[in-house]
Amino acid sequence: MGIGELESPAIIATGRTQSADWSAMTILVTGGTGYIGSATVERLRAKGENVVVLDDLVHGHRSAMDGEVPLYHGRIGDRLLVERISREHKIEACVHFAALTSVGESVLDPQKYFANNVEQGIALMGALVAAGVRRVVLSSTAAVYGEPKQIPIPESSQQWPVNPYGWSKLLMERLLASFEGAYGLKSVSLRYFNAAGATERCGEDHDPETHLVPNVLKAASGEKAEVAVFGTNYPTPDGTPIRDYVHVADLAEAHILALEHLRRGGQSDFLNLGSGHGYSVIEVIECARQVTGRPIPTRIEGPRAGDPPRLIADPSKAEQELGWKTVMSDLPSILRSQWQWIQKHPRGYTE
Ligand SMILES: NC(=O)c1ccc[n+]([C@@H]2O[C@H](COP(=O)([O-])OP(=O)(O)OC[C@H]3O[C@@H](n4cnc5c(N)ncnc54)[C@H](O)[C@@H]3O)[C@@H](O)[C@H]2O)c1
């Protein structure tokens, strides 16, 4: 299948072919075959929304998606393709997940990150505006705060990223703010903390995997010999860094609420998505031993550059503005759900 082509049949949740009913408005989900994107597509469809996915499949998985969702294999930087999809599918709003996401890789190859996340992001937003789309929900990140002075972190904290990945996201936030003034594009930038956990269908399966929860569970399943602990001398009770983990199903729900907010004519906003609670690396490993009943060997390594000791969200603004509440983001639920997903997909997604 060539770049820019529609990969899967255009059948929507109701069972009608989409070409038979173009009157219904549709949400464009970029990066919809990725981890958080696929969980959000699943949730959008459960709510009866029409969805179209655009993904270059460099990091996503075809099989993470329900085969009935129209999937365009292409890049967000392909303006002609984005304009065509927007017009043909009557795109009402875009939920923009597509990005490269590895902090370490962004330090080694910043050009790649700015080209993919910013340069292509500009083309995407320009094409959406040209096609008349005026609502965007952006996947942003806690990395926009860099090393925050205040914990828990409110949205008003200084934004000064400490790596190119964080800058690429902050630049997209700023771009959206400028696009509102000039073109009337409304947006909600959702600053996720550490996404983790799985839904029935969608789990975390990156290659390479840099996130703690899947790596801990891979060590539990025997797929990895051990899990690396980066730094044990942080100013935290057990010496390991503390992070705020938020369940992917709770994140998916926040996107639905953000879309509803924009449809109601709500103002553009920047919102933290986290649980408001932090767990250290050692606490995550200990909880995973209890959930799985397996020993999880660890290997102590030096601290990674730019890894702050503690990152915990103040999620109260998202709670007030969107009515968002986490329901799955306690650590045992996060670990149990991803563990169940691993049992069903011992080799991850197989294409
Ligand atoms: N996973 C987290 O903990 C976390 C935390 C904060 C923010 N985020 C943000 O959430 C979003 C989704 O993260 P994820 O963990 O699901 O990542 P992911 O890598 O699983 O998904 C990203 C998807 O985007 C696609 N993609 C990337 N560049 C593209 C391009 N130029 N054109 C078309 N498709 C492209 C990839 O192929 C992949 O399917 C990202 O924007 C990420 O920065 C994630």
The ligand as an SDF file (V2000), in Angstrom:
LIG
                    3D

 44 48  0  0  0  0  0  0  0  0999 V2000
    3.6040    8.1440   26.2760 N   0  0  0  0  0  0  0  0  0  0  0  0
    3.7080    9.1360   27.1620 C   0  0  0  0  0  0  0  0  0  0  0  0
    3.9440    8.9020   28.3580 O   0  0  0  0  0  0  0  0  0  0  0  0
    3.5410   10.5620   26.7280 C   0  0  0  0  0  0  0  0  0  0  0  0
    3.7190   11.5760   27.6840 C   0  0  0  0  0  0  0  0  0  0  0  0
    3.5580   12.9050   27.2810 C   0  0  0  0  0  0  0  0  0  0  0  0
    3.2060   13.2070   25.9730 C   0  0  0  0  0  0  0  0  0  0  0  0
    3.0610   12.2040   25.0660 N   0  0  0  0  0  0  0  0  0  0  0  0
    2.6920   12.5670   23.6840 C   0  0  0  0  0  0  0  0  0  0  0  0
    1.5630   11.8010   23.2920 O   0  0  0  0  0  0  0  0  0  0  0  0
    1.6040   11.5030   21.9010 C   0  0  0  0  0  0  0  0  0  0  0  0
    1.4290   10.0100   21.7020 C   0  0  0  0  0  0  0  0  0  0  0  0
    2.4540    9.3180   22.4120 O   0  0  0  0  0  0  0  0  0  0  0  0
    2.5710    7.7400   22.3000 P   0  0  0  0  0  0  0  0  0  0  0  0
    3.2860    7.2520   23.5040 O   0  0  0  0  0  0  0  0  0  0  0  0
    1.2480    7.1710   21.9450 O   0  0  0  0  0  0  0  0  0  0  0  0
    3.5750    7.6160   21.0460 O   0  0  0  0  0  0  0  0  0  0  0  0
    3.5990    6.5360   19.8700 P   0  0  0  0  0  0  0  0  0  0  0  0
    4.9710    6.5880   19.2950 O   0  0  0  0  0  0  0  0  0  0  0  0
    3.0860    5.2260   20.3560 O   0  0  0  0  0  0  0  0  0  0  0  0
    2.5510    7.1270   18.8340 O   0  0  0  0  0  0  0  0  0  0  0  0
    2.8660    8.1840   17.9530 C   0  0  0  0  0  0  0  0  0  0  0  0
    2.3260    7.8190   16.5820 C   0  0  0  0  0  0  0  0  0  0  0  0
    2.5550    8.9100   15.6960 O   0  0  0  0  0  0  0  0  0  0  0  0
    3.0380    8.4070   14.4610 C   0  0  0  0  0  0  0  0  0  0  0  0
    3.8290    9.4900   13.8400 N   0  0  0  0  0  0  0  0  0  0  0  0
    4.9420   10.0880   14.3130 C   0  0  0  0  0  0  0  0  0  0  0  0
    5.3550   11.0420   13.4750 N   0  0  0  0  0  0  0  0  0  0  0  0
    4.4780   11.0700   12.4330 C   0  0  0  0  0  0  0  0  0  0  0  0
    4.3640   11.8400   11.2660 C   0  0  0  0  0  0  0  0  0  0  0  0
    5.2540   12.7890   10.9600 N   0  0  0  0  0  0  0  0  0  0  0  0
    3.3180   11.6010   10.4370 N   0  0  0  0  0  0  0  0  0  0  0  0
    2.4090   10.6500   10.7200 C   0  0  0  0  0  0  0  0  0  0  0  0
    2.4710    9.8730   11.8190 N   0  0  0  0  0  0  0  0  0  0  0  0
    3.4950   10.0720   12.6670 C   0  0  0  0  0  0  0  0  0  0  0  0
    3.8520    7.1790   14.8490 C   0  0  0  0  0  0  0  0  0  0  0  0
    4.0240    6.2610   13.7820 O   0  0  0  0  0  0  0  0  0  0  0  0
    3.0040    6.5910   15.9740 C   0  0  0  0  0  0  0  0  0  0  0  0
    2.0160    5.7140   15.4840 O   0  0  0  0  0  0  0  0  0  0  0  0
    2.9360   12.0510   21.3960 C   0  0  0  0  0  0  0  0  0  0  0  0
    2.7040   13.2940   20.7810 O   0  0  0  0  0  0  0  0  0  0  0  0
    3.7530   12.2180   22.6650 C   0  0  0  0  0  0  0  0  0  0  0  0
    4.6950   13.2600   22.5300 O   0  0  0  0  0  0  0  0  0  0  0  0
    3.2240   10.8870   25.4070 C   0  0  0  0  0  0  0  0  0  0  0  0
  1  2  1  0
  2  3  2  0
  2  4  1  0
  4  5  1  0
  4 44  2  0
  5  6  2  0
  6  7  1  0
  7  8  2  0
  8  9  1  0
  8 44  1  0
  9 10  1  0
  9 42  1  0
 10 11  1  0
 11 12  1  0
 11 40  1  0
 12 13  1  0
 13 14  1  0
 14 15  2  0
 14 16  1  0
 14 17  1  0
 17 18  1  0
 18 19  2  0
 18 20  1  0
 18 21  1  0
 21 22  1  0
 22 23  1  0
 23 24  1  0
 23 38  1  0
 24 25  1  0
 25 26  1  0
 25 36  1  0
 26 27  1  0
 26 35  1  0
 27 28  2  0
 28 29  1  0
 29 30  1  0
 29 35  2  0
 30 31  1  0
 30 32  2  0
 32 33  1  0
 33 34  2  0
 34 35  1  0
 36 37  1  0
 36 38  1  0
 38 39  1  0
 40 41  1  0
 40 42  1  0
 42 43  1  0
M  CHG  2   8   1  16  -1
M  END
$$$$
